[in-house]
Amino acid sequence: MLLLCLLHLISGKIIYSKVSFTKSNSWQEITSFGSDIGAGNFSVVSFLAQPAAENKDFKVSVALYVASKWTNELLQASCEDRLKQASSVYEISVPANGKRSKRTGGRLIQKTSPQVWYFVLADCSNSLEGKIVELYFTAMNPDSNHFSVEMNGIKSAFGFGLIALLLVFGKNTFEFVQRFRKDEQITGPQIWLNCSMIFNIIGVTLYFIHLSIYEYDGKGIRTLDFLGEIFLIFHQLSFSAILIIVASGWTILYTSFPIPKLLIPTIGFVAGCHLFLLGFSWFYELPKASFSRYEGWSGIVILLFRTIMFLVFLYNLNNTRKIQQGKNTSFFYKFGVWASIYFLTMPLLVYGSFMFPTYKREFIIESLNLFIPVAVFYIIHKMLSGKGDMYKMNKVLNMLPGARSHIY
């Protein structure tokens, strides 16, 4: 949901950071990075935000910890004891004159399985107390890309997903134009669904471009990242809302555009769920040893809100079915099944991914959460357009021969 709320939380891996050392806080985390099997590498360049009065350069330590050692006991130990538990410690020199230090780094070697590494800047001697150290950190996997290991393959998934979206949208647009030329019925849900797909195409395109650049320079284009997230939110919001509104009887019980008393609460409810999830993803701190953003409370919150929207959908659909007195039950069954798949895809993927190794979960969730909704969209669009069961239930006003009937 919110397509990994959406990739703006990627840790990676050219980062700029400011570290302010104090006597009580002389050991500070820089970042974390998931490294694949083989020999990756990292490097650090540091400098003082303001030149110091001292003539002698300062010495600080860059410490590396594997996930298994990143525990509460470690975080409660003294600075010196923390360094003793590090897998590797590198000493770097920070010039007192404010110039950049020499690039210092090392290798990240995994022989049997991928590993999460945590990087720390430590000043146990308190020589930099009250000073601000700025640094540039770079990490790369064995195949020379900047993606943390759990992100491997996601760029390709977005590329194939974009192709699938364009094919489905192209087919829908062709059929839409054909119906329009033949003076056939054009429904409001059909127009709404196509607008929702446009949001999805734009969002996936922007993410694909961002990830393609990010893979090679470790930074990408943050503006594209942000805009891609916004368009994907619009897509998920509009698609969830149209499923709930159609379930309430739009074009089945009434033909006019949904009245504000129905439309505003529905969109407000769905928007509230998505905005809460977005805010939760920004402020919730993930478990330190986790490759996936869906571990712990993140997965529980996604399950909760998707389930609530699913129950609202079922409630509306059941009421509409009762009003129709059991007519065209095949439509209600098929529409209910495919819409249910959409609402439940993310929570089922999150918890189903637990059977796979942790470093593969992110790719499994992201890729399937991209392709399954595309398939659902295609089938739902076919059900809401054309002359199937829903067309037979539409309360279309009798019009003069040759007149174009639009249902809004």
MOCOR-V326683 format. One record per residue. RES is the residue in one small letter. PHI is phi in radians with two decimals (NA if undefined). PSI is psi in whole degrees, 0 to 359 (NA if undefined). D_FIRST is the distance of its C-alpha to the first C-alpha in Angstrom with 2 decimals. Layout:
BEGIN
res = (RES,RES)
phi = (PHI,PHI)
psi = (PSI,PSI)
d_first = (D_FIRST,D_FIRST)
END
This chain:
BEGIN
res = (m,l,l,l,c,l,l,h,l,i,s,g,k,i,i,y,s,k,v,s,f,t,k,s,n,s,w,q,e,i,t,s,f,g,s,d,i,g,a,g,n,f,s,v,v,s,f,l,a,q,p,a,a,e,n,k,d,f,k,v,s,v,a,l,y,v,a,s,k,w,t,n,e,l,l,q,a,s,c,e,d,r,l,k,q,a,s,s,v,y,e,i,s,v,p,a,n,g,k,r,s,k,r,t,g,g,r,l,i,q,k,t,s,p,q,v,w,y,f,v,l,a,d,c,s,n,s,l,e,g,k,i,v,e,l,y,f,t,a,m,n,p,d,s,n,h,f,s,v,e,m,n,g,i,k,s,a,f,g,f,g,l,i,a,l,l,l,v,f,g,k,n,t,f,e,f,v,q,r,f,r,k,d,e,q,i,t,g,p,q,i,w,l,n,c,s,m,i,f,n,i,i,g,v,t,l,y,f,i,h,l,s,i,y,e,y,d,g,k,g,i,r,t,l,d,f,l,g,e,i,f,l,i,f,h,q,l,s,f,s,a,i,l,i,i,v,a,s,g,w,t,i,l,y,t,s,f,p,i,p,k,l,l,i,p,t,i,g,f,v,a,g,c,h,l,f,l,l,g,f,s,w,f,y,e,l,p,k,a,s,f,s,r,y,e,g,w,s,g,i,v,i,l,l,f,r,t,i,m,f,l,v,f,l,y,n,l,n,n,t,r,k,i,q,q,g,k,n,t,s,f,f,y,k,f,g,v,w,a,s,i,y,f,l,t,m,p,l,l,v,y,g,s,f,m,f,p,t,y,k,r,e,f,i,i,e,s,l,n,l,f,i,p,v,a,v,f,y,i,i,h,k,m,l,s,g,k,g,d,m,y,k,m,n,k,v,l,n,m,l,p,g,a,r,s,h,i,y)
phi = (NA,0.99,0.51,0.87,0.54,2.05,1.02,-1.27,-1.62,-1.03,-1.55,-3.00,-2.25,-2.19,-2.16,-1.93,-2.51,-2.01,-2.14,-1.89,-1.50,-2.26,-1.10,-1.57,-2.43,-1.81,-2.42,-2.34,-1.22,-1.60,-2.96,-2.25,-2.70,-1.62,-1.83,-1.42,-1.07,2.14,-2.02,-1.58,-2.70,-2.50,-2.68,-2.35,-2.15,-2.24,-2.86,-1.40,-1.14,-2.32,-0.96,-1.70,-1.28,-1.14,-1.58,-1.62,-1.15,-1.63,-1.95,-2.29,-2.00,-1.85,-1.92,-1.98,-2.26,-1.39,-1.01,-1.14,-1.70,-1.53,-2.15,-1.10,-1.10,-1.11,-1.22,-1.66,-1.40,-1.27,-1.01,-1.12,-1.18,-1.11,-1.12,-1.14,-1.57,-1.24,-1.24,-2.61,-2.33,-2.05,-1.66,-2.14,-1.81,-1.85,-1.02,-1.25,-1.43,1.55,-1.33,-1.30,-1.34,-1.18,-1.19,-2.11,-2.93,-2.89,-1.83,-2.01,-1.88,-2.14,-1.67,-2.05,-2.73,-1.03,-2.49,-1.54,-1.94,-2.06,-1.98,-2.28,-1.86,-2.21,-2.28,-1.13,-1.44,1.05,-1.26,-1.84,-1.01,1.46,-1.88,-1.88,-1.84,-1.79,-2.63,-2.02,-2.01,-2.25,-2.42,-2.40,-1.46,-0.96,-1.53,1.14,-2.04,-1.58,-1.24,-1.10,-0.98,-1.21,-1.61,-1.04,1.61,-1.22,-1.06,-1.11,-1.08,-1.15,-1.13,-1.16,-1.10,-1.11,-1.08,-1.07,-1.07,-1.16,-1.14,-1.14,-1.14,-1.07,-1.12,-1.11,-1.13,-1.05,-1.14,-1.06,-1.12,-1.07,-1.15,-1.11,-1.18,-1.58,1.03,-1.58,-1.14,-2.13,-1.75,-1.03,-1.01,-1.11,-1.12,-1.04,-1.09,-1.16,-1.12,-1.08,-1.19,-1.07,-1.00,-1.13,-1.08,-1.09,-1.08,-1.15,-1.06,-1.12,-1.14,-1.08,-1.12,-1.03,-1.17,-1.10,-1.27,-1.06,-1.00,-1.80,-1.97,1.30,-2.21,1.20,-2.12,-1.06,-1.11,-1.15,-1.01,-1.15,-1.15,-1.06,-1.10,-1.09,-1.17,-1.20,-1.13,-1.03,-1.11,-1.13,-1.11,-1.20,-1.23,-1.09,-1.14,-1.17,-1.11,-1.20,-1.22,-1.10,-1.07,-1.38,2.08,-1.11,1.22,-1.85,-1.70,-2.62,-1.86,-1.31,-1.03,-0.87,-1.18,-0.93,-1.09,-1.66,-1.17,-1.11,-1.08,-1.13,-1.15,-1.10,-1.13,-1.12,-1.10,-1.07,-1.07,-1.19,-1.16,-1.09,-1.11,-1.11,-1.10,-1.08,-1.18,-1.34,-1.80,-1.42,-1.61,-1.26,-0.98,-1.12,-1.63,-1.67,-1.42,-1.75,-1.47,-1.95,-1.38,1.03,-1.15,-1.02,-1.12,-1.15,-1.15,-1.05,-1.03,-1.08,-1.28,-1.13,-1.16,-1.08,-1.10,-1.10,-1.17,-1.09,-1.05,-1.08,-1.07,-1.13,-1.13,-1.15,-1.10,-1.13,-1.08,-1.14,-1.14,-1.33,0.97,1.40,-1.25,0.89,-1.09,-1.11,-1.12,-1.07,-1.18,-1.15,-1.11,-1.11,-1.14,-1.24,-1.16,-1.10,-1.04,-1.10,-1.15,-1.71,-0.98,-1.11,-1.08,-1.18,-1.16,-1.03,-1.45,-1.24,-1.21,-1.12,-1.40,-1.83,-0.98,-1.02,-1.30,-1.72,-1.16,-1.05,-1.11,-1.07,-1.15,-1.12,-1.18,-1.20,-1.25,-1.56,-1.45,-1.08,-1.07,-1.11,-1.11,-1.09,-1.03,-1.05,-1.21,-1.07,-1.08,-1.12,-1.23,-1.60,-2.18,1.32,-2.15,-1.54,-1.07,-1.19,-1.07,-1.19,-1.55,-1.04,-1.54,-1.43,-1.21,-1.15,-2.18,-1.12,-0.97,1.51,-1.33,-1.56,-1.77,-1.96,-1.94,-1.98)
psi = (141,30,77,43,14,84,354,349,10,128,116,205,48,115,150,135,152,132,123,111,138,171,325,354,74,10,110,136,137,303,181,160,132,115,138,173,133,201,103,191,163,162,155,135,128,160,158,141,326,134,144,160,334,149,339,137,153,150,128,165,139,115,141,135,135,160,324,338,357,83,170,326,321,315,341,353,169,166,314,318,326,318,325,334,358,148,325,148,128,133,131,153,128,111,135,337,3,358,164,145,169,149,124,138,192,191,151,103,124,122,327,327,158,156,141,128,144,135,134,143,124,139,69,337,354,29,338,21,129,359,155,124,127,146,155,125,134,137,143,147,170,330,17,33,162,0,135,150,327,345,354,130,344,323,316,321,319,324,311,324,321,319,315,317,316,322,314,316,320,316,316,319,318,314,323,313,319,317,321,318,330,11,33,171,135,119,155,313,324,315,316,315,318,323,320,320,326,316,317,316,315,314,314,321,314,320,319,317,314,313,325,319,319,323,328,331,356,5,317,200,106,328,317,321,312,313,322,319,318,314,325,326,317,318,310,321,312,321,318,318,318,326,317,321,318,321,333,351,9,127,0,309,336,154,339,162,140,136,152,327,333,315,312,311,322,307,323,318,311,317,321,319,314,319,322,316,322,312,322,320,332,323,342,132,124,157,137,329,13,137,330,148,3,16,160,228,330,313,321,317,318,314,316,309,324,322,320,313,322,317,321,318,311,321,313,316,320,320,318,319,319,321,325,357,43,3,145,48,336,324,311,323,309,317,318,319,310,323,324,321,319,311,327,356,308,309,324,322,318,311,333,333,346,343,353,161,147,323,350,350,319,314,317,314,312,312,314,327,348,316,322,313,330,316,317,317,314,314,317,318,320,324,326,357,177,202,49,207,321,324,321,333,346,136,69,130,143,131,163,150,137,350,147,128,116,133,114,NA)
d_first = (0.00,3.71,4.87,6.09,6.58,8.28,11.42,13.58,14.07,15.85,19.21,21.82,24.50,26.93,26.51,28.91,29.51,32.11,33.56,35.98,38.18,39.92,42.29,39.78,36.87,38.29,35.50,32.12,29.02,28.37,25.15,23.81,23.52,22.76,25.80,26.32,29.49,32.44,33.69,31.41,32.71,32.17,34.35,34.88,36.95,37.84,40.11,41.18,39.92,43.58,46.66,48.32,52.01,52.40,53.88,52.36,48.85,46.38,45.01,41.46,39.62,36.36,35.30,32.89,31.33,29.59,26.68,29.04,31.29,28.70,29.50,30.43,34.03,33.77,32.39,35.23,37.99,40.24,39.64,42.34,41.09,37.55,39.04,41.03,37.90,36.32,36.20,37.70,39.11,40.08,42.40,41.99,44.44,43.39,46.14,47.72,48.38,44.72,44.62,41.90,42.44,42.83,39.70,39.36,37.11,37.03,35.45,32.45,33.68,31.80,34.05,32.19,28.43,25.90,26.09,24.38,27.02,27.36,29.73,31.94,34.67,37.54,40.80,42.51,45.86,44.54,46.28,43.47,43.30,42.53,41.63,38.40,37.52,35.29,33.95,32.17,30.42,29.71,28.39,28.27,27.62,30.51,29.61,30.01,26.49,24.72,21.40,20.89,21.19,17.59,16.83,19.61,18.90,15.60,17.75,19.40,16.25,15.33,18.98,19.15,15.94,17.65,20.78,19.19,17.70,21.16,22.98,21.14,21.42,25.03,25.93,24.50,26.32,29.51,29.50,28.84,31.84,33.98,33.48,34.24,37.43,38.54,38.15,35.61,33.08,30.09,27.60,25.37,22.23,23.11,23.37,20.13,18.20,19.92,19.17,15.43,15.93,18.00,15.27,13.12,16.33,17.20,13.97,14.08,17.84,17.74,15.49,17.80,20.81,19.63,18.90,22.21,24.13,22.45,23.43,27.05,27.52,24.95,24.04,22.66,22.60,20.66,21.07,19.32,16.48,16.18,16.75,14.25,11.51,13.14,13.40,9.83,9.14,12.21,11.15,8.08,10.45,13.38,12.24,11.05,14.29,16.52,15.74,16.69,19.64,21.01,20.85,22.98,25.61,25.34,27.96,28.80,30.38,30.76,30.85,30.56,27.46,25.77,27.80,26.46,26.79,24.04,22.00,21.79,20.70,17.99,16.49,17.23,15.44,12.17,12.59,13.45,10.34,8.24,11.22,11.58,8.31,9.47,12.88,12.12,10.83,14.08,16.44,15.56,17.63,16.47,19.09,21.66,22.13,18.53,17.40,13.72,11.42,10.12,13.66,15.26,13.99,10.50,9.94,12.01,10.36,6.91,9.43,11.53,9.69,8.24,11.85,13.44,12.11,13.17,16.50,17.12,16.72,19.10,21.49,21.86,22.28,24.85,26.80,27.02,28.18,30.85,32.13,32.51,34.58,33.07,33.68,31.60,29.74,28.54,26.34,24.75,24.27,22.75,20.54,19.40,18.72,16.67,14.62,14.11,12.91,10.15,9.13,9.78,8.64,5.80,8.30,11.10,10.21,9.87,13.18,14.72,14.55,16.99,19.77,19.56,20.98,18.85,19.20,17.81,14.57,12.61,13.99,13.46,9.73,9.34,12.09,11.45,7.87,9.94,13.00,12.24,10.75,13.84,16.08,14.83,15.32,18.76,19.88,18.82,20.60,23.64,23.76,23.72,26.28,29.63,32.03,30.37,30.11,28.25,30.96,33.60,32.09,31.77,34.32,35.69,38.86,41.90,42.64,45.69,45.94,44.33,42.14,38.48,36.23,33.03,30.77,28.83)
END
